[in-house]
Amino acid sequence: MARSEVKLENEAAQSTNALGPLIGVAREDFVGAVALLLRETASDPSRFIRHSTAMAQDMVKIMTGKSDLAPDPKDKRFMDPAWQYNPFFRAGAQYYLAVQKGMKGWLEELELDELERNRANFIANIILDSLAPTNSLIGNPTAQKQIINSGGLSLIKGLQNAYNDMVHNKGMVSQVDKRPFKIGENIATSKGNVVYRDEIMEVLQYAPTTEEVYEIPQLTIPPQINKMYINDLSPDKSVIKWQVDNGIQTFVISWRNPTKEQGRWGMADYISACEKALEVVSSITGSKKVNVSAGCSGGQTASVLASKLAATNNPILGTLTLMVCVLHPKPTDIEAGSLVSENGMQLARQRAMKQGVIKADDLARGFAWLRPNDLIWNYVINNYLLGQDPPAFDVLFWNADATNLSASLMADFLTLFETLAFTKQGEVEMAGHKVDLSKVTADLFILGGVTDHITPWKATYRSTQLFGSKDVTYVLSQSGHMQAILNPPGNPKAKYFVQKKKGKLPATADEWLKGVEEVKGSWWPLWMEWVQKRSGDKKPAPAALGNDTYRPLEAAPGLYVVEEV
């Protein structure tokens, strides 16, 4: 695989459509952030003049060939030797770097608080990313060489790619070549069956691969804005396969992709569905306890579920695993989050209710423009300027297979965010009860990712302080968002961090970091050992899936993951 394809895969895989405060960003808040920069410019003209003069001096040095500005060696946009040896391209890069340097220096001098500074940096980065000379054919030497080397075919292919995106991808540049993948054939191939289906979900049971299984089963609750087969991408990256190969009775919810008419589905409906899923799993396995695992927005749903079960004295919850999930967000966690305002969230609610659902492609477009260098310009260069196909990568295929988000559920997620419901004890009403995680006493396993830009690891760590659990394990994987989860054994670069001494976790992530040890390899074996210790005794594996009440239906991964909306 070419280096450029690997680069595209790694960057996009860390920027999957995890639900977070970003969906609350409104056009008005974006404009307000620009107004902030204009206000600061007008407040001290002498400062602006000083930085403009410094930038002008850099421009003179560039024109006279005396500038020593050079790209960061790690900036892959400027890896072509032409940026160093060709006077035209070298000057083009230096002009861009001079603007970048001037903007950075100016922003550093602005008298802003942390939230305002994040807003300013966010806007500035979007502007600067769009101005990069590499984004145009005339300013990209690699693309020009490709035209010559291909006899002009790369230009024709690039135009074809652009046309196909305009016609078939609603104007968004494609991030993945979907052609090599087919669900059920080379994606989501673990053996199993749907054992329950209703309007909102399917429950899938996966076939055991060991002679004995642990008594207590595990149910996975996936995010509502992506499909469940992220847990079963391929045999070498399948959380499901890892579970069944280690004797865990494995069940997964598959959410239905809501249409406009189903935009009424809110958190109460999804929690009710989860309660039904727990009932199904308990009935099939005969276990009074069910362990639960969830990630991203599924983790928020699982946390509401855990609170509801505690409030109703339902003892069915065994352990709870939360992966790359933020329950206590702060506006400064990510720069894009700094643009979220009360006004923006109210407008988002109104727009969502009017439409019934937030469409999958609208969600994808919104996320892409919040990280344009990684999710737009890289692909513009690869697909249009170089005339190459986007990478054929399973994580990106899954990411592109997004689903709609019901308006009611989005409103509930925004309520959880703006009220900080998970940090309160019995103050916020949600899904028919007052949310109170302090009443949840299940053993907890919480995962974060070192380079996660969607759910920053220090934000995920705050969840360790919210529950009433006495046994809490926090693990920090070395990867980004989805790659932190999809980190199976066998990767020589894999590592994770865990607290050296057993016992209560420190109050803050910074304190925790002082007492950790680095462990080589995947965190999956550690997690599996943790789950197995909390899964009861072993018993003979069931000879068939389902039971008399819940008979097996379609083969995994079921109908809802392939249903066209």
TIDREN-812519 format. One record per residue (C-alpha): residue number from 1; residue in three letters; y, x, z. Coordinates in steps of 0.25 Angstrom, whole numbers. Layout:
<pts>
NUM  ALA  Y  X  Z
...
</pts>
This chain:
<pts>
1  MET  0  0  0
2  ALA  14  5  -4
3  ARG  23  10  7
4  SER  33  -1  3
5  GLU  23  -12  5
6  VAL  19  -7  19
7  LYS  34  -7  23
8  LEU  35  -21  18
9  GLU  23  -26  26
10  ASN  27  -19  39
11  GLU  41  -24  39
12  ALA  38  -38  35
13  ALA  26  -39  44
14  GLN  35  -37  56
15  SER  44  -48  51
16  THR  35  -60  51
17  ASN  41  -74  53
18  ALA  39  -74  68
19  LEU  47  -86  74
20  GLY  59  -81  82
21  PRO  73  -84  84
22  LEU  76  -80  70
23  ILE  74  -94  65
24  GLY  86  -98  73
25  VAL  96  -89  65
26  ALA  106  -98  58
27  ARG  115  -95  47
28  GLU  127  -98  56
29  ASP  122  -87  66
30  PHE  120  -77  54
31  VAL  134  -80  50
32  GLY  139  -79  64
33  ALA  133  -65  65
34  VAL  141  -61  53
35  ALA  153  -66  59
36  LEU  151  -58  71
37  LEU  152  -45  63
38  LEU  164  -50  56
39  ARG  170  -53  70
40  GLU  167  -39  75
41  THR  173  -33  63
42  ALA  186  -41  64
43  SER  187  -38  79
44  ASP  189  -23  77
45  PRO  194  -19  63
46  SER  196  -5  67
47  ARG  181  -3  70
48  PHE  177  -9  57
49  ILE  187  0  50
50  ARG  181  12  57
51  HIS  167  9  52
52  SER  172  5  38
53  THR  179  19  37
54  ALA  166  26  42
55  MET  158  19  31
56  ALA  168  22  21
57  GLN  167  37  24
58  ASP  152  36  23
59  MET  154  30  9
60  VAL  163  41  5
61  LYS  153  51  9
62  ILE  142  44  1
63  MET  151  44  -11
64  THR  154  59  -10
65  GLY  139  62  -8
66  LYS  142  67  7
67  SER  135  56  15
68  ASP  123  59  23
69  LEU  119  45  25
70  ALA  104  43  23
71  PRO  94  32  25
72  ASP  85  32  37
73  PRO  72  39  33
74  LYS  64  27  39
75  ASP  72  17  29
76  LYS  62  14  19
77  ARG  72  8  9
78  PHE  77  22  6
79  MET  64  30  5
80  ASP  66  32  -10
81  PRO  70  47  -13
82  ALA  81  41  -22
83  TRP  89  38  -9
84  GLN  90  52  -6
85  TYR  91  59  -19
86  ASN  98  50  -29
87  PRO  113  50  -26
88  PHE  115  35  -31
89  PHE  104  30  -21
90  ARG  108  39  -10
91  ALA  122  34  -10
92  GLY  117  20  -11
93  ALA  109  22  2
94  GLN  121  29  9
95  TYR  130  18  6
96  TYR  120  8  12
97  LEU  118  17  24
98  ALA  133  19  26
99  VAL  135  4  27
100  GLN  123  3  36
101  LYS  129  14  45
102  GLY  143  8  45
103  MET  137  -6  49
104  LYS  129  0  60
105  GLY  140  8  66
106  TRP  150  -4  65
107  LEU  140  -13  72
108  GLU  137  -3  83
109  GLU  152  -4  87
110  LEU  153  -19  87
111  GLU  155  -24  101
112  LEU  144  -34  101
113  ASP  134  -38  111
114  GLU  119  -37  108
115  LEU  117  -50  102
116  GLU  129  -49  93
117  ARG  125  -34  89
118  ASN  111  -39  85
119  ARG  118  -50  76
120  ALA  127  -39  70
121  ASN  115  -30  67
122  PHE  107  -41  62
123  ILE  117  -45  52
124  ALA  121  -31  48
125  ASN  106  -27  45
126  ILE  105  -39  36
127  ILE  117  -35  28
128  LEU  113  -20  28
129  ASP  99  -23  23
130  SER  104  -31  12
131  LEU  113  -20  7
132  ALA  102  -10  6
133  PRO  103  -3  -8
134  THR  88  -4  -8
135  ASN  88  -19  -10
136  SER  94  -18  -24
137  LEU  88  -12  -37
138  ILE  100  -4  -40
139  GLY  99  2  -26
140  ASN  84  4  -25
141  PRO  79  17  -31
142  THR  64  14  -28
143  ALA  66  0  -36
144  GLN  72  8  -48
145  LYS  61  18  -48
146  GLN  51  6  -48
147  ILE  58  0  -60
148  ILE  56  13  -68
149  ASN  42  16  -63
150  SER  37  2  -67
151  GLY  44  1  -80
152  GLY  53  -10  -75
153  LEU  41  -19  -70
154  SER  45  -18  -55
155  LEU  58  -24  -59
156  ILE  51  -36  -66
157  LYS  41  -37  -55
158  GLY  53  -37  -45
159  LEU  60  -49  -53
160  GLN  47  -56  -53
161  ASN  45  -55  -38
162  ALA  59  -60  -36
163  TYR  57  -72  -45
164  ASN  44  -75  -38
165  ASP  51  -75  -24
166  MET  62  -84  -29
167  VAL  52  -94  -35
168  HIS  41  -93  -25
169  ASN  46  -87  -12
170  LYS  59  -95  -11
171  GLY  68  -83  -14
172  MET  62  -74  -3
173  VAL  56  -61  -6
174  SER  41  -60  -5
175  GLN  36  -52  7
176  VAL  21  -52  3
177  ASP  12  -53  -8
178  LYS  3  -65  -5
179  ARG  -6  -64  -16
180  PRO  -17  -56  -10
181  PHE  -19  -65  2
182  LYS  -27  -78  4
183  ILE  -28  -85  17
184  GLY  -43  -86  21
185  GLU  -47  -75  12
186  ASN  -40  -62  15
187  ILE  -31  -68  26
188  ALA  -35  -76  38
189  THR  -50  -74  36
190  SER  -56  -75  50
191  LYS  -67  -85  51
192  GLY  -64  -98  58
193  ASN  -61  -113  57
194  VAL  -50  -123  60
195  VAL  -55  -130  72
196  TYR  -44  -140  74
197  ARG  -32  -145  65
198  ASP  -21  -155  67
199  GLU  -7  -157  61
200  ILE  -1  -144  67
201  MET  -12  -134  68
202  GLU  -26  -129  66
203  VAL  -34  -122  76
204  LEU  -43  -111  70
205  GLN  -55  -105  77
206  TYR  -61  -92  72
207  ALA  -75  -88  72
208  PRO  -80  -78  82
209  THR  -85  -65  77
210  THR  -92  -61  90
211  GLU  -105  -66  97
212  GLU  -97  -69  110
213  VAL  -83  -74  112
214  TYR  -74  -75  124
215  GLU  -73  -89  131
216  ILE  -58  -90  130
217  PRO  -53  -92  116
218  GLN  -40  -88  110
219  LEU  -30  -97  102
220  THR  -19  -91  94
221  ILE  -6  -98  92
222  PRO  1  -93  79
223  PRO  16  -94  75
224  GLN  20  -107  69
225  ILE  28  -100  57
226  ASN  16  -92  52
227  LYS  2  -95  50
228  MET  -9  -91  59
229  TYR  -17  -82  51
230  ILE  -8  -70  55
231  ASN  -19  -69  66
232  ASP  -30  -67  55
233  LEU  -23  -60  43
234  SER  -35  -51  39
235  PRO  -47  -46  46
236  ASP  -41  -33  51
237  LYS  -28  -40  56
238  SER  -34  -52  62
239  VAL  -31  -56  76
240  ILE  -41  -67  75
241  LYS  -52  -58  70
242  TRP  -49  -48  82
243  GLN  -50  -60  92
244  VAL  -64  -65  86
245  ASP  -69  -51  85
246  ASN  -66  -49  100
247  GLY  -73  -62  104
248  ILE  -61  -71  105
249  GLN  -62  -86  101
250  THR  -51  -87  92
251  PHE  -42  -99  88
252  VAL  -29  -99  81
253  ILE  -19  -111  78
254  SER  -15  -112  64
255  TRP  -1  -120  63
256  ARG  1  -130  52
257  ASN  13  -126  43
258  PRO  23  -138  46
259  THR  30  -146  35
260  LYS  43  -153  36
261  GLU  36  -165  42
262  GLN  30  -157  53
263  GLY  43  -151  57
264  ARG  42  -159  70
265  TRP  31  -150  75
266  GLY  38  -143  88
267  MET  33  -134  99
268  ALA  27  -146  106
269  ASP  18  -149  94
270  TYR  14  -134  93
271  ILE  11  -133  108
272  SER  2  -146  107
273  ALA  -5  -140  95
274  CYS  -8  -127  103
275  GLU  -13  -136  115
276  LYS  -22  -143  106
277  ALA  -27  -129  100
278  LEU  -30  -124  114
279  GLU  -38  -137  116
280  VAL  -46  -135  103
281  VAL  -49  -120  107
282  SER  -53  -124  121
283  SER  -62  -135  116
284  ILE  -69  -126  105
285  THR  -71  -114  114
286  GLY  -74  -121  128
287  SER  -63  -113  134
288  LYS  -54  -118  144
289  LYS  -44  -107  141
290  VAL  -38  -102  128
291  ASN  -31  -89  126
292  VAL  -19  -90  117
293  SER  -12  -80  107
294  ALA  1  -82  100
295  GLY  11  -74  92
296  CYS  26  -76  88
297  SER  30  -90  88
298  GLY  16  -94  92
299  GLY  18  -86  104
300  GLN  30  -95  108
301  THR  21  -107  105
302  ALA  10  -101  114
303  SER  20  -99  125
304  VAL  25  -113  125
305  LEU  10  -118  124
306  ALA  7  -109  137
307  SER  19  -115  144
308  LYS  14  -129  140
309  LEU  0  -126  145
310  ALA  5  -121  158
311  ALA  15  -133  160
312  THR  3  -143  158
313  ASN  -7  -135  166
314  ASN  -16  -133  154
315  PRO  -25  -121  158
316  ILE  -30  -118  144
317  LEU  -21  -106  141
318  GLY  -29  -93  143
319  THR  -21  -80  139
320  LEU  -8  -80  130
321  THR  -5  -69  120
322  LEU  9  -69  114
323  MET  11  -59  102
324  VAL  25  -55  97
325  CYS  31  -68  103
326  VAL  45  -69  109
327  LEU  47  -79  120
328  HIS  60  -74  126
329  PRO  69  -71  115
330  LYS  82  -64  116
331  PRO  93  -64  105
332  THR  93  -49  104
333  ASP  78  -47  102
334  ILE  80  -47  87
335  GLU  94  -45  79
336  ALA  91  -58  71
337  GLY  89  -66  84
338  SER  103  -63  88
339  LEU  108  -72  77
340  VAL  101  -84  84
341  SER  111  -94  90
342  GLU  110  -107  97
343  ASN  118  -113  85
344  GLY  108  -106  75
345  MET  96  -112  82
346  GLN  102  -126  82
347  LEU  105  -125  67
348  ALA  90  -120  65
349  ARG  85  -132  72
350  GLN  93  -141  64
351  ARG  89  -135  51
352  ALA  75  -135  55
353  MET  74  -149  59
354  LYS  81  -154  46
355  GLN  70  -146  38
356  GLY  58  -150  47
357  VAL  53  -136  46
358  ILE  58  -122  44
359  LYS  51  -118  31
360  ALA  42  -105  31
361  ASP  50  -98  20
362  ASP  64  -101  27
363  LEU  58  -94  40
364  ALA  54  -83  31
365  ARG  67  -82  24
366  GLY  75  -82  37
367  PHE  66  -71  43
368  ALA  67  -62  31
369  TRP  82  -62  31
370  LEU  83  -59  45
371  ARG  76  -46  42
372  PRO  79  -44  27
373  ASN  77  -29  26
374  ASP  62  -31  30
375  LEU  59  -44  24
376  ILE  68  -46  12
377  TRP  74  -33  6
378  ASN  61  -25  7
379  TYR  54  -35  -1
380  VAL  66  -36  -11
381  ILE  64  -22  -14
382  ASN  49  -22  -14
383  ASN  47  -35  -22
384  TYR  60  -35  -31
385  LEU  65  -21  -33
386  LEU  52  -14  -33
387  GLY  44  -25  -40
388  GLN  33  -24  -30
389  ASP  24  -35  -24
390  PRO  27  -38  -9
391  PRO  15  -32  0
392  ALA  2  -40  1
393  PHE  1  -40  16
394  ASP  -6  -50  25
395  VAL  4  -51  36
396  LEU  15  -53  26
397  PHE  7  -64  19
398  TRP  5  -71  32
399  ASN  20  -70  35
400  ALA  24  -76  22
401  ASP  14  -87  25
402  ALA  24  -93  35
403  THR  25  -108  39
404  ASN  36  -118  41
405  LEU  41  -120  55
406  SER  43  -134  61
407  ALA  57  -137  64
408  SER  53  -143  78
409  LEU  45  -130  81
410  MET  57  -121  77
411  ALA  66  -129  86
412  ASP  57  -127  98
413  PHE  56  -112  95
414  LEU  71  -111  95
415  THR  71  -119  108
416  LEU  62  -109  114
417  PHE  71  -98  109
418  GLU  84  -103  113
419  THR  80  -108  127
420  LEU  72  -96  130
421  ALA  61  -106  134
422  PHE  50  -96  137
423  THR  59  -89  147
424  LYS  62  -102  155
425  GLN  53  -108  165
426  GLY  52  -123  162
427  GLU  66  -125  156
428  VAL  63  -128  141
429  GLU  55  -140  136
430  MET  45  -136  125
431  ALA  32  -143  120
432  GLY  33  -153  131
433  HIS  35  -144  143
434  LYS  44  -134  150
435  VAL  41  -120  145
436  ASP  38  -111  156
437  LEU  30  -98  153
438  SER  30  -94  168
439  LYS  19  -105  170
440  VAL  10  -98  159
441  THR  0  -89  167
442  ALA  -9  -85  155
443  ASP  -11  -70  153
444  LEU  -2  -65  142
445  PHE  -3  -54  131
446  ILE  10  -52  124
447  LEU  12  -44  112
448  GLY  25  -38  106
449  GLY  27  -28  94
450  VAL  35  -16  94
451  THR  42  -18  81
452  ASP  43  -33  81
453  HIS  56  -37  75
454  ILE  53  -52  77
455  THR  48  -53  91
456  PRO  53  -40  97
457  TRP  43  -34  107
458  LYS  53  -34  119
459  ALA  55  -49  117
460  THR  40  -52  117
461  TYR  39  -44  130
462  ARG  48  -54  137
463  SER  37  -64  136
464  THR  29  -56  146
465  GLN  39  -61  157
466  LEU  39  -76  154
467  PHE  25  -80  158
468  GLY  19  -83  171
469  SER  7  -74  167
470  LYS  3  -63  176
471  ASP  -5  -55  166
472  VAL  4  -51  154
473  THR  1  -40  144
474  TYR  11  -36  134
475  VAL  8  -27  122
476  LEU  17  -21  112
477  SER  12  -18  98
478  GLN  18  -7  90
479  SER  20  -16  78
480  GLY  30  -27  73
481  HIS  29  -42  73
482  MET  16  -47  67
483  GLN  10  -33  66
484  ALA  11  -32  81
485  ILE  0  -43  81
486  LEU  -8  -39  69
487  ASN  -11  -25  75
488  PRO  -26  -24  74
489  PRO  -35  -12  79
490  GLY  -36  -1  68
491  ASN  -21  2  66
492  PRO  -19  17  69
493  LYS  -4  14  72
494  ALA  -6  3  81
495  LYS  -2  4  96
496  TYR  3  -5  107
497  PHE  10  -4  120
498  VAL  5  -10  133
499  GLN  9  -9  148
500  LYS  2  3  155
501  LYS  0  -3  168
502  LYS  -6  -17  170
503  GLY  2  -27  177
504  LYS  15  -35  176
505  LEU  24  -32  164
506  PRO  38  -27  166
507  ALA  49  -37  164
508  THR  55  -31  152
509  ALA  50  -24  139
510  ASP  57  -11  142
511  GLU  50  -10  155
512  TRP  37  -13  149
513  LEU  39  -2  139
514  LYS  40  8  149
515  GLY  26  6  154
516  VAL  18  4  142
517  GLU  8  13  135
518  GLU  5  14  120
519  VAL  -9  11  115
520  LYS  -14  15  102
521  GLY  -20  4  93
522  SER  -20  -11  92
523  TRP  -16  -20  104
524  TRP  -27  -30  99
525  PRO  -38  -24  107
526  LEU  -30  -24  120
527  TRP  -26  -39  117
528  MET  -41  -43  114
529  GLU  -45  -36  127
530  TRP  -34  -44  134
531  VAL  -39  -57  128
532  GLN  -54  -55  130
533  LYS  -51  -52  145
534  ARG  -45  -66  146
535  SER  -55  -74  137
536  GLY  -66  -76  147
537  ASP  -81  -73  145
538  LYS  -89  -71  132
539  LYS  -98  -82  126
540  PRO  -106  -83  114
541  ALA  -97  -86  101
542  PRO  -97  -100  96
543  ALA  -106  -102  84
544  ALA  -96  -112  77
545  LEU  -81  -114  78
546  GLY  -75  -127  83
547  ASN  -83  -137  91
548  ASP  -87  -152  90
549  THR  -72  -156  93
550  TYR  -65  -146  84
551  ARG  -74  -143  72
552  PRO  -71  -132  63
553  LEU  -63  -136  50
554  GLU  -57  -127  40
555  ALA  -60  -112  40
556  ALA  -49  -103  46
557  PRO  -38  -101  43
558  GLY  -37  -116  41
559  LEU  -29  -125  33
560  TYR  -15  -124  39
561  VAL  -13  -109  35
562  VAL  -15  -113  20
563  GLU  -8  -126  20
564  GLU  3  -127  10
565  VAL  16  -134  15
</pts>
